């Protein structure tokens, strides 16, 4: 599937330090609005020459009322876990559900706080429909 710019989402060959990854997992598990998170590697050939790790997160529907707050907590968790010289891009899958299948196929699930929400998101994405939120089916796009 073409995601624009030749976007490639793959299983990790790049690794975080084991202790850093353990701390990242622990920090993310403390984010109350996070349903699940994946950490595959991503390559956008038109913008980079080598793949980088990217954190893909899915928030619980209630968190989307205050997305900034939920994203701030995830960003803080990432900052707490990673060394100063290291960073991760964070992509909100709720706003790009068309990427969910590719992210899942990469097999890099890092945190699953709500298995039922993950099943719901996967079922909605498989059906080509965004998950229902607040009685509506919004497509929220924040860009890649």
C-alpha positions, 0 to 999 in steps of 0.5 A: 500500500502506498502511504505517500513518499514511499513510506515503509514500516518494518520490523525493527532491525534497529534496537534501543538499549535494553534498559532504555526500552524497558524504561520506555515501556514502563513509562508508557504503561503509566500513561492512562489514555494510551491503549497501545503503542508500537515501535517499528522502524520507518523509512521515508526514502524521499526524506531520509537515507536510513530507517529510524524508530518511530513510536506509533500510539493509539489513544482511548476514545475518551482521551481524544477530547483532550488529545494535547493532554494525552500526547503531552503525557506520552511525550513526557514518558518518552523524554523520561525514558530516552537519553538526552541525545536520543529522540523518537518521532511519535505518530498518533494512529487515531489520526492515521488509522490507514497505517494501523495494518502496516504497523501491526504487520511489523510485529513491534508491539511495545505496550498494550494497556487495553486489549479490547480497544486494540481489537476494536481499532483493528476491526474498524481499520480492517473494515475501512471505517474509522472507529466510532468516537462520540457517536461519529466516525471522524477521520482526524488527520494531523499529517505525517 
